[in-house]
């Protein structure tokens, strides 16, 4: 999870004094990286996945499940094993990293997957072996599980007891998160995580909060008002009043209460709302698990192109992987974690959120640090000269540049000085604005020992802020400490699935999308406001079955037909649920020879062979929209859009592949097809239906211990 430096972390009152220092040197470090590698070209497609796990304790006698804090001990043992293998010159099949929760693990392949399509067939087995390795370091009744959210997280007694660890919430001012529900022992012991938690709360001026809408069933009270948790019932009068003040994000007047009255949670906590499941700690968001995929591009231009095109598809993949309908033992009316995690790290002050007028803060900031992207990058100028065999930097156009300024319609705040400094350093307008926006944020964790760095040899200040902007996509420059790694993009919206097969399938699907986008010159640009609408709609209950935002559908031609309008660069397609999706290509024929393949991409991609970007004066019909379901976006809509999967299959059929490779990949694509058309339920739907049909469920939205135990038992069978 982000940059994990070692040292003495500064409390917020000290750390904020160095905010400008970290920002300024972070930009200097980026400029140094930029000048060193902006012309780097012809890197191979290398990629990897990040799978986040939770360790669950099963009490089969009492039919109970709890989170196991011993995951941290298992992590230390696996890190020791990795170190020993490295010292002995042996490769490690997997790499393990700490995550926010002490009960969590993050596993990645030991080295990046290869650049061929055949290498995609190695993914599932690698994930299986990762799980088997971790299992060796767990207790007899423990299981490593790929669940997005533990259904009882925050319920009383949800953590396995330990003799030397306090498993009760600390709501007083000496607490790290001051949560009413989650003890601080659930936070990973690495100094970064506790500091991050406390500094977000301190900078914000109040505890974070999330009100997740409750699922209203037949016997759910209306209005639904939660009872007081034991942490409030047993609190001293001093802590009682203190926690009320700390849970008042908008600064509303707090009325005195008589604790002897029959009070509910919304009566006591200003931030808690009726008909909602109240969450009050970073752990409720960052303690969830997800699936992320990072790709190395052949050049900075290709990385920027993939960043933009994939950003429009992030809501679709969030909806397809939806896996989180339960929070704190209640069925919610949402299927995904995204808004929960966004709110869980929202460090914006009242002024930055617009509750108060700007006086002490520099910017009005529309979103949390964890949210969707705020601007496109476009492929940009031809810095590298393209990825083909010949270098050509003289062309004013870059392959796949369909960007129009009207698509950047969010108008995010940005630091004008940083923007001008980047322009003066030779960075183009869109990339300069991208970083000038990211760097309006303060660094949240500042280590005393790392304040002074060699800006030519380190990127720690840059990554300090870059890695705490958790957006649907992340644009990742090469690090000065890893010269063998090129420009990368990270796809970040997916939720984790219960089985290795499903996680492999979605990872592979996104990789195939990147190859298809590049080979067929696909154009999914849409106004970012529409993409944001889709991200919100993707999280709703039953999201896959509902029509989403408008999408365009002017015309469609087979991208593999050399005589089609698409191949001549004139076709317009739509998808990206709620977003215009256009397909264009300047190639005149399908390239089948291995000699003309670069990273599994058809044809020569040097800048001198590409069509020019569309003019801003394009006709209005270019961006006409219509309503489409996820099924239509993924599997196609007759007369409007061929669908992402048919495009991928056309791409596979155009490649010089053996039949067993194609059939092996189609097995994974079929899973995505089934999720989209409803023949295979999303994980969220499967979980919800399991609860609704459980004999102990009382139609009251409550997920009790027995239901949770049975749910986890069934979930572990699907691994």
C-alpha positions, 0 to 999 in steps of 0.5 A: 500500500503506497510508499513504506518508508522507515523512520520517525513519523511526525505528528500532524502539527509538526508534519504540516510545517514541511508540506511545502518542502515535500511538495517542492522537492517532490516536483523537482524529483519528478522533473529529474525523472522526466528529463531522464526518461521521457524519451525512453521507448520500446519497453516490453509489456510487463505487468502484474496483479496485486491481490489483497487477502484477509485472514479469518479465524473459524470456530467450528464448534461455536459456528463463529468467524473472526478476523485474525491479527496473526496475519501480520506474523505470517507476513513477517515470516514470508518476508523473511523467506523472500529475503533468504531466497534472494540471498541464495540467488533463488527467485521468489514465486511471489512477493508479500507486502503489508496492507492497512489492516493487521489482518490483511496481506497483499500478494503479487507475483515474484516477478512481472508476467511476460509480454506474450499472450501465452504468458496470460495463462500463467496468472491463475496458477501463480495466484493459486500458489500464492494462496497455498504458500500463505496458508502454510504460515497460518493456524489450523483453523485459519483461512486466507480469503479474498473477500472485499469486506469482512461482514462483521468488521466493526461488530462487537468481538469481531477480532480474535482475542490476544493476551498482549493486544487490546481488542477494545475500541479506544474512543478517548483522545489518546486513540488513533482512529477514535472509532466506536467500533474498531480497536486500534490493534486492527491497524498494521503496526508499521508506523506509516499506517497509524500516523496516516490514520491519526494525521487524516483525522487531525488535519480534517478537524474531525473523525471521518464518517460514512453513512451507508444506506441500509437495505430496507427489508420487510422487518427493517425498522423505518426509520432505521436508527442504530442502538448505541454501541458498548463503547459509548454506553461504557464511556466516561462523561468526559469521553462521551462529550469528547467523542460527540465533538470529534464526530461533528464534521460540519461543525453543527451546534451540539445539544446537551443530552441526558444519558439516561434517556433512550438514545440511539446512535443518530441522537448522540453522534452528529455525523450519524444519520437515520436509515444508514449504517454508520462507519467512523474509521479509516479501517472501514475503507482501507481495511477492505480488499481489492484487485489491482493491475499495473502495466508497463507501456512501451513509452510515455505516450502509450502509458498516457493513452492507456491511462485515459482510455482505461479511466472511462472503463473503470466504472464498468469493471467496478460494477462487474466485480461488485463484492461488498453488500455488507457492512458492520453486520448489516445488509446495505443498499449498495454493492461496492466499497468505493464510496466507503473507502473514498470517505475513509481517507477524506482529509479535507477541512471544512473550508476545502469541502465548502462547509466554510469560506476559504480563509486558512486553506488554499483551495476548494477541493471537490473530491477525497484523495481516494476517488476517480481521476480529475483530468485526462493526460492525452498521449501528449507530444511525441517525446519518445518518437513512438514504439516502432523500429524507427524514431520520429519526433518530428510529427505533431501528432501521436498515435491514438490522440483522440483527446478533445479539451471539452472532455476535461469538464471537471475543472479541478483545482490546481497549484498555479506555481507548480503548474508554471514550474512544470511548464518551464521545465518542459512538461506539456500542459496536460501532464503539468496540470495533472501533477499541479492538481495532485500536489494541492494535497498535503503530505500526510506522513512525513518521516523526520529522517527523510526530510533532506534527500538527493533529488537526483537519486530519490523519488520519496518526496514525489511518491509521498504525495503521488501514492496518497492520491488513490484514484481509479487510475494511477500514472506511474513514472519510472523510479530512479532506484529501479532503472529497468522499469518503464512508464506504467499505469495502474488500474485500481477500481476492481473489487476482489473476488472469492476465487483465484479463477475469477481474480485471474479472469478479471486481471487477464480481461483488463490486459486484453483490453489494453492490447485491443485498445492499442491494436484497434485504435479504440477511442473511449473518450467521454466527458469526465463528468459522465464517467463520474456519474457512472462510477456512482451508478456502478455501486448501486444494488443490482448495478449490472442489471440496471441501465446506466448513463447515456452512451453514444452509438453513431455507427459500427463497423467490424474493426477487423474488416480492412474495408470498414469505416473503422479501418479508415479512421471514420467509425464511431462506436459507443460504450463505456456506460454513460460515455462516448466510445469511439473506434478509429484506426489508421491501419489499412489491414489486419497484421498477422505476422509475428514480425509486425507485433510489438507487445502483442499490438498489431502494426507499426506504432511509430508516430509518423504512420499515424492519423492526426487527432480530430479537430475540435470543430467535429460535428455534434453527432460525434458525441451523441449518446444513448442509454446502454446496459453493462451487458450491451457494453460488454457483449454488444448491442445490435446496430449500436455497439459490437461490445468489448468482448467481441472486440477482444475476440476479434483481436485474439483471432487476428493474432498468430496464436495456437488454438489452445492459447485462444481457447484458454483465454476465452475461458476467462473472457466467458466469465466476464461475459456471464457476469455482464449478461447476468447468467453468472451473478456478481459476487455482491449478488451472490452474497446478498442472495445467500443472506436473504435465503439463510434460515436464520435471516429475519428479514431485518437487514441483520447479518448475525454470527451464524449467517456470517459463519456459513457465508464464510464457509461457503466462500472458502469453498469457492477459492 
